[in-house]
Amino acid sequence: MKLKCIGISIGIILMIAAACFGSTDGSSDTPLAVALEPVFQFEPVLDGEEVVHDFVIQNQGNAELIIYKVQTG
């Protein structure tokens, strides 16, 4: 359950980042963070077991995208 919340939280963070940095008219130089897979459903695991998943972020904007910090909920 905890891992499910982590995946959902990361997805929400990425959508907020895309909304904040996205350009609606395309006229200004701004980055646009797009998650190819914004939500990932983790399978149940035993307590203490390590679970790893890579979230791929593409910059589809026309300026450099810098991600300073990512954290889970």
SVG drawing of the C-alpha trace seen along z (x, -y; Angstrom):
<svg xmlns="http://www.w3.org/2000/svg" viewBox="-2 -34 21 44">
<polyline fill="none" stroke="black" stroke-width="0.4" points="0.0,0.0 2.8,-2.4 4.5,-1.7 1.2,-2.4 1.0,-5.8 4.6,-6.5 3.9,-5.8 0.8,-8.0 2.6,-10.8 5.4,-10.8 2.8,-10.9 1.1,-13.9 4.4,-15.7 5.3,-15.2 2.0,-16.5 2.3,-19.6 5.8,-20.2 4.5,-19.8 1.7,-22.3 4.1,-24.8 6.8,-24.7 4.6,-24.2 4.0,-26.9 0.5,-27.1 1.2,-29.3 4.8,-28.0 6.1,-31.6 8.4,-31.7 11.5,-29.7 10.3,-27.3 11.0,-23.7 8.1,-21.2 8.5,-18.1 6.5,-15.1 6.4,-11.8 6.1,-8.9 4.6,-6.8 3.3,-9.2 1.8,-6.5 3.2,-3.1 1.3,-0.4 3.8,1.4 3.1,5.0 2.9,6.0 6.3,6.8 7.5,8.0 8.5,5.4 12.1,4.4 12.3,5.6 13.8,3.1 11.6,2.0 13.1,0.0 11.3,-1.7 12.7,-4.3 10.3,-7.1 11.4,-8.5 11.0,-12.3 11.3,-14.0 11.8,-17.7 9.5,-18.6 10.0,-22.3 12.4,-24.6 14.6,-25.5 16.8,-23.5 14.8,-21.5 16.5,-21.3 15.0,-19.0 16.4,-20.0 14.5,-17.7 12.1,-14.8 10.5,-13.3 7.7,-10.9 4.6,-11.5"/>
</svg>
